[in-house]
Amino acid sequence: MESDKRRVVLITGASSGIGYAAALAFARRGWHVAALARRAERLAELSQAVAMMRGDHGELLALEADVRNDAAMQQAVERTVARFGQLDALIANAGLGQRGTVVESNWDDLETVMRTNMDGVLHSLRAAIPALRATRGHIVLISSITAELTMPYTAVYAASKAFVSSLARALRLELEADGITVTDMLVGRTESEFSQKRLGQAGRSSRAGGVPVMRPEQVAEAIVRAVERRQRRVFVRPFDRLLVWAHRIMPGFVGRMSMRQYETR
Ligand SMILES: NC(=O)c1ccc[n+]([C@@H]2O[C@H](COP(=O)([O-])OP(=O)(O)OC[C@H]3O[C@@H](n4cnc5c(N)ncnc54)[C@H](OP(=O)(O)O)[C@@H]3O)[C@@H](O)[C@H]2O)c1
């Protein structure tokens, strides 16, 4: 049967922004997509968009779940394999931002960021890796260029992404013998619901120091490419690579520039 030959991807945070665009990009290329997020109505909208695609496209399985819940993530992988027969790729994308000083930020906000961006990625990985071993599959961890920069006033978010990038490097070696590739994707500023939903204090962030904004579709294409080419460390655009390089040479200067971007008083 034709559908048995299709590859299967599980994408967390697929109800908006980068994850939503990635779900469409994979489905368009014939992959079956398990799309996970908490907002069922957004997943229903995505489901409809996939159903209305022309040409030879994959199917969409909507999974309403919270990445912070270990049991829910185990169940999500079980449902994916029960429906499509296998799992070939995990895109650990669900995440959110936070702004404010380390000391004055609301603890609940910091905890939400850490539980989502760190525990959420770990739960996703621990649930998916046994199934990925069977297909010698692929993992894309959605990190951020902030993992490599000095980021005052959004330090906990940046540290959570440094956790993700560090995890990617270690996992790559742990999973080498299983034939699983791990991509550390360092994403730069992208147009999505990310800024609106960012927890914490309002500031002068929208200026963002003149940093150009990408479309989520551009990041989605880079994700698909990373899986197809089994890339290990990816900058979506040269600008982001340049920024990280400049930070390495002049950390104080770049740190102060990002400080202006997020200043809270
Ligand atoms: N936008 C940027 O400038 C930028 C830059 C670098 C890196 N990134 C990273 O890119 C990833 C995607 O962000 P985005 O820009 O596409 O933002 P977005 O539009 O806000 O999308 C975030 C996604 O994560 C999901 N999510 C959040 N908490 C969740 C939870 N507890 N359980 C399950 N799903 C959850 C949201 O769905 P529900 O609310 O429906 O659950 C949503 O689908 C994030 O990891 C972010 O850190 C973004």
The ligand as an SDF file (V2000), in Angstrom:
LIG
                    3D

 48 52  0  0  0  0  0  0  0  0999 V2000
    9.8770   33.4370   17.0370 N   0  0  0  0  0  0  0  0  0  0  0  0
   11.1560   33.6250   17.2620 C   0  0  0  0  0  0  0  0  0  0  0  0
   11.6820   34.7450   17.0920 O   0  0  0  0  0  0  0  0  0  0  0  0
   12.0240   32.4620   17.7140 C   0  0  0  0  0  0  0  0  0  0  0  0
   13.4170   32.6090   17.6820 C   0  0  0  0  0  0  0  0  0  0  0  0
   14.2200   31.5520   18.0800 C   0  0  0  0  0  0  0  0  0  0  0  0
   13.6470   30.3660   18.5040 C   0  0  0  0  0  0  0  0  0  0  0  0
   12.2960   30.2360   18.5370 N   0  0  0  0  0  0  0  0  0  0  0  0
   11.7210   28.9670   19.0320 C   0  0  0  0  0  0  0  0  0  0  0  0
   10.8640   28.4150   18.0670 O   0  0  0  0  0  0  0  0  0  0  0  0
    9.9060   27.5780   18.7120 C   0  0  0  0  0  0  0  0  0  0  0  0
    8.5240   27.8820   18.1390 C   0  0  0  0  0  0  0  0  0  0  0  0
    8.1580   29.2060   18.4560 O   0  0  0  0  0  0  0  0  0  0  0  0
    7.2920   30.1470   17.4950 P   0  0  0  0  0  0  0  0  0  0  0  0
    8.1120   31.3160   17.1680 O   0  0  0  0  0  0  0  0  0  0  0  0
    6.6870   29.3650   16.4010 O   0  0  0  0  0  0  0  0  0  0  0  0
    6.1820   30.6470   18.5390 O   0  0  0  0  0  0  0  0  0  0  0  0
    4.6150   30.3840   18.6810 P   0  0  0  0  0  0  0  0  0  0  0  0
    3.8930   30.8150   17.4440 O   0  0  0  0  0  0  0  0  0  0  0  0
    4.2280   31.0010   19.9710 O   0  0  0  0  0  0  0  0  0  0  0  0
    4.4920   28.7880   18.7850 O   0  0  0  0  0  0  0  0  0  0  0  0
    4.7880   28.0840   19.9720 C   0  0  0  0  0  0  0  0  0  0  0  0
    4.1540   26.7110   19.8920 C   0  0  0  0  0  0  0  0  0  0  0  0
    4.4790   25.9730   21.0760 O   0  0  0  0  0  0  0  0  0  0  0  0
    3.2960   25.4110   21.6170 C   0  0  0  0  0  0  0  0  0  0  0  0
    3.4190   25.2210   23.0600 N   0  0  0  0  0  0  0  0  0  0  0  0
    3.7560   26.1420   24.0080 C   0  0  0  0  0  0  0  0  0  0  0  0
    3.7140   25.5850   25.2250 N   0  0  0  0  0  0  0  0  0  0  0  0
    3.3210   24.2890   25.0490 C   0  0  0  0  0  0  0  0  0  0  0  0
    3.0770   23.2030   25.9350 C   0  0  0  0  0  0  0  0  0  0  0  0
    3.2450   23.3370   27.2620 N   0  0  0  0  0  0  0  0  0  0  0  0
    2.6940   22.0110   25.4040 N   0  0  0  0  0  0  0  0  0  0  0  0
    2.5250   21.8610   24.0650 C   0  0  0  0  0  0  0  0  0  0  0  0
    2.7490   22.8530   23.1870 N   0  0  0  0  0  0  0  0  0  0  0  0
    3.1350   24.0470   23.6710 C   0  0  0  0  0  0  0  0  0  0  0  0
    2.1780   26.3920   21.2390 C   0  0  0  0  0  0  0  0  0  0  0  0
    0.9310   25.7140   21.1760 O   0  0  0  0  0  0  0  0  0  0  0  0
   -0.2560   25.7550   22.2690 P   0  0  0  0  0  0  0  0  0  0  0  0
   -0.2130   27.0890   22.9240 O   0  0  0  0  0  0  0  0  0  0  0  0
   -1.4730   25.4950   21.4410 O   0  0  0  0  0  0  0  0  0  0  0  0
    0.0560   24.6140   23.2000 O   0  0  0  0  0  0  0  0  0  0  0  0
    2.6300   26.7810   19.8300 C   0  0  0  0  0  0  0  0  0  0  0  0
    2.1570   25.8260   18.9000 O   0  0  0  0  0  0  0  0  0  0  0  0
   10.0450   27.8580   20.2080 C   0  0  0  0  0  0  0  0  0  0  0  0
   10.7720   26.8050   20.8130 O   0  0  0  0  0  0  0  0  0  0  0  0
   10.8600   29.1450   20.2620 C   0  0  0  0  0  0  0  0  0  0  0  0
   11.6230   29.2440   21.4460 O   0  0  0  0  0  0  0  0  0  0  0  0
   11.4650   31.2450   18.1380 C   0  0  0  0  0  0  0  0  0  0  0  0
  1  2  1  0
  2  3  2  0
  2  4  1  0
  4  5  1  0
  4 48  2  0
  5  6  2  0
  6  7  1  0
  7  8  2  0
  8  9  1  0
  8 48  1  0
  9 10  1  0
  9 46  1  0
 10 11  1  0
 11 12  1  0
 11 44  1  0
 12 13  1  0
 13 14  1  0
 14 15  2  0
 14 16  1  0
 14 17  1  0
 17 18  1  0
 18 19  2  0
 18 20  1  0
 18 21  1  0
 21 22  1  0
 22 23  1  0
 23 24  1  0
 23 42  1  0
 24 25  1  0
 25 26  1  0
 25 36  1  0
 26 27  1  0
 26 35  1  0
 27 28  2  0
 28 29  1  0
 29 30  1  0
 29 35  2  0
 30 31  1  0
 30 32  2  0
 32 33  1  0
 33 34  2  0
 34 35  1  0
 36 37  1  0
 36 42  1  0
 37 38  1  0
 38 39  2  0
 38 40  1  0
 38 41  1  0
 42 43  1  0
 44 45  1  0
 44 46  1  0
 46 47  1  0
M  CHG  2   8   1  16  -1
M  END
$$$$
